[in-house]
Amino acid sequence: MCCRFYIKENDPDFAPIVEGAEKSGLFLRVQKTHPAPLVRAGEVRPTDVAAVLAMDKQKKPALFPMIWGFTVPGRKIPVINARTESAAENPLFREAWEKHRCVIPASWYIEWQHLPSEDGRSTIKTKYAIQPKDANLTYLCGLYRIENGLPVFVIVTKASSEDVSHIHDRMPLILPKKAIRHWINPEVKATNLLPYAVTELVSEKAEESS
């Protein structure tokens, strides 16, 4: 799963991404209706607004501000992840899987390792920052749709690679930079890109935050 990702402060690689989202025609609309501003640095959490890459109406790659999480009637919290194994058949994600894919740039994603304490009565949680080996940015694959006139997204997940399976059995689907333009192109089948998923990852313990 993936319930947090991180944007490094004053990152020259990330600045153009944020600036691109702020220039979007959707920026003011999202800012007027959503209580939290576009996250420019630090941890990004569900219901936050993030800079996301998707196709525009002219079928060209463009950056947009999007809200993290699909809302579902009768459910108090939004759905934030979609599984590669079932998204194509799941009614909640089926259309987005085929036509509305996106990429969420990040510095790294965050995951917690859960291990039992020595007495077995509690759980010890260790927070990790995880990113592709030798990469400046992490390209998280996602799906998006429009809710009440505003774009919302989920992050696609897969079984963890060997490098991080000791931390968690799920991880975001991450593609190399050269493949992200294909992921957001609805003329390319999503399943054809899954073999190109990044599997070489590095992790380190991260500081806890509230």
Secondary structure, DSSP 8 states (H G I E B T S, - for coil): ----EEE-TT-TTTHHHHHHHHTSTTHHHHHHH-SS-B--SEEE-TT-EEEEEEE-TTS-EEEEEEEE-B--TT-SS-B-EEETTTTTT-TTTHHHHHH-EEEEEESEEEEEEEEE-TTSSSEEEEEEEEEETT-SSEEEEEEEEEETTEEEEEEEEEE--TTTTTT-SEEE-B--GGGHHHHT-TTS-GGGTGGG----EEEEE-----
